Amino acid sequence: MPKRKKCKEVFNQNIIKDELFEQLMHSMEKRRRSVLRTDVIDSLGERENVLPLDNYSTPQRTAQTSIDVEESPDENNSATSDPNMNIFRPEWTVREESDLLDAGLFNPESDDSTISVESINSPNCPMELNAPLAVERDSESYNMNHKQRGKCIIFNHEVFDTGFENRDGSTLDAKRIESTFKNLGFTVEICINLKHCEVLDKINQLSAENHDDNDCICIFILTHGLAPDMIFAKDVAFRLDNIWKPFTADKCRSLAGKPKLFFFQACRGEEFDNGIQLRRGITSSRSETDNVVTSYKLPTYADFLIAHSTVQGFYSWRNPAEGTWFIQCLCDVLDEYHETTDLLKMLTICARKVATQYSSYNDVNNEMNDKKQVPSITSMLIRDLYFTPK
């Protein structure tokens, strides 16, 4: 089937009129003429061009492209799919069980929701796991005095087989990260435009390595993204947690008790943040949260830091001539403060700078002009992290 005809069929299937197609093409041509001086959303394309998704299946092709979209290996084929792949249609999107009580024991595969004490103590229960002691229990800071700082792996996705827009400017981010993290003592590797299977192969390889002599590990993903937390390899989209879950303490014991840092530069939805104007004389309420109590037996999900360029549901911004707001600002802050400041404090400084000093500029589409962004940090770190000199 000719590519142009197939592209038109995609639009017919989604009830998009020829007149709208022409308008979109005209809009895209206007944006191309000013792309080097215009901020763009770090997304799959123009917001109007992204067609509706069906339960997080492969997004439809944008109007201006004629490249065939490769389907997910497990799309509409759950009976034969690899359960470890978790591509496009996560199991939790179709499960209908009710929430469980926050007490007691429950077996979802059994009609009897109570598990006996005898079954808990049976030989079939998992044995207690052990890992080398990387840091003393009451230490306020992570041990950053191993022989090596560790690896920093950058997955830079700038070109896609699916017909989606190139992420112009992403190479600037990758080079900037490389410079900053080499200065912090990391061994840096840039992986360019890998396919999904290649990304997972690299992740599994890193998880299986011996990191006994390393302080920590750091992984960057620079790519397109979708809600809820789906990210793109060169060929398909997949669940973001496939990147960091292989490094939990039970799966990668040589990193148990050590920082595991993940940075995601990608959109997380299709909403714009218009911001709010703060004015003197307007008061705001304050809230407090209870202190979190931790125990000495280390949880397998401890010591993670997962940083997103934007909050759930929103676009992330990239300037084709300068790189993304988040990555460039993050590297600026690390370069300036790493000798005296812990990582979470530096991330707070970065979030403040992105939130207060950046606004989008777009003289072609006013809907995309003067928009805001704030990074989102999820921390399971239980100590301060200082990049002490090697």
Secondary structure, DSSP 8 states (H G I E B T S, - for coil): --HHHHHHHHHHHTT--HHHHHHHHHHHHHHHHTGGGS-EESSSS-GGGS---STT------TT--------TTTT-TTTS-TTT--SS-GGGT-------SSS---TTSS-----HHHHTSTTS---------S-TT-SB----SSEEEEEEEEE----TTS----TTHHHHHHHHHHHHHHTT-EEEEEES--HHHHHHHHHHHHHS--TTEEEEEEEEES-EETTTEEE-SS-EEETHHHHGGGSTTT-GGGTTS-EEEEEES--EEE-B------TT--------------SS--TTTTEEEEESS-TEE--EEETTTEEHHHHHHHHHHHHHTTTS-HHHHHHHHHHHHHHH-----SS-GGGSS-B---EEEE---SB------
